[in-house]
Amino acid sequence: CLLQLVSATPFHIVAKHTNRQWTSKEDLNFHLVATEESVCRVMGFSISKAWARVEDNGITYCTLYNLMEGSGLVDAAGYKQYTNEWICLDYSTANCTIY
């Protein structure tokens, strides 16, 4: 997969993701908010360029999750993920090991 940093500030990161195997493209956005001393809340979302495809087999979710997992953040103390099928279609059936 290819990730391209578009812009970054202390509170907002924008990137683009392209997956050659699945020919998918997504825009990634991360908002970073300090909530307590030494705590950072990261809110991320991925928008598929294939806007006409309602169901994407979890590709947009997996793009974000695999980035977080690859960075090691899912193993950080206090890590929590908040999503569900209403927020992220195909979340419950996504197989992120294939993307």
C-alpha positions, 0 to 999 in steps of 0.5 A, spaced: 500 500 500 502 507 498 501 512 504 502 519 502 502 525 507 498 531 504 499 536 510 500 535 518 500 540 523 500 539 531 492 538 531 491 535 524 494 530 519 491 529 512 494 523 508 492 519 501 492 511 501 492 507 495 492 500 495 495 497 488 492 490 489 485 492 490 485 499 486 482 503 492 483 510 494 482 513 500 483 520 504 485 519 511 484 525 516 486 525 523 484 530 529 489 530 535 486 533 541 489 533 548 484 531 553 488 531 559 496 531 561 500 526 557 493 524 554 492 525 546 485 523 543 486 521 536 479 521 531 480 518 525 476 517 519 477 515 512 473 517 505 473 512 499 474 515 493 469 510 490 463 514 493 458 510 489 460 503 493 456 503 499 459 497 501 467 496 501 468 489 505 471 494 510 477 497 506 476 504 509 476 501 516 482 496 515 486 502 512 485 506 518 486 500 523 492 497 519 496 504 520 494 504 527 496 497 528 503 498 524 505 504 528 504 500 535 499 505 537 494 499 538 498 496 544 499 503 547 497 504 554 490 506 554 488 505 547 481 505 546 477 504 539 470 506 538 466 504 532 461 500 530 457 498 524 453 504 524 459 508 524 463 504 519 459 500 514 462 492 514 466 494 520 463 487 523 465 483 518 472 486 516 478 482 515 484 487 515 489 481 514 488 481 507 488 489 505 
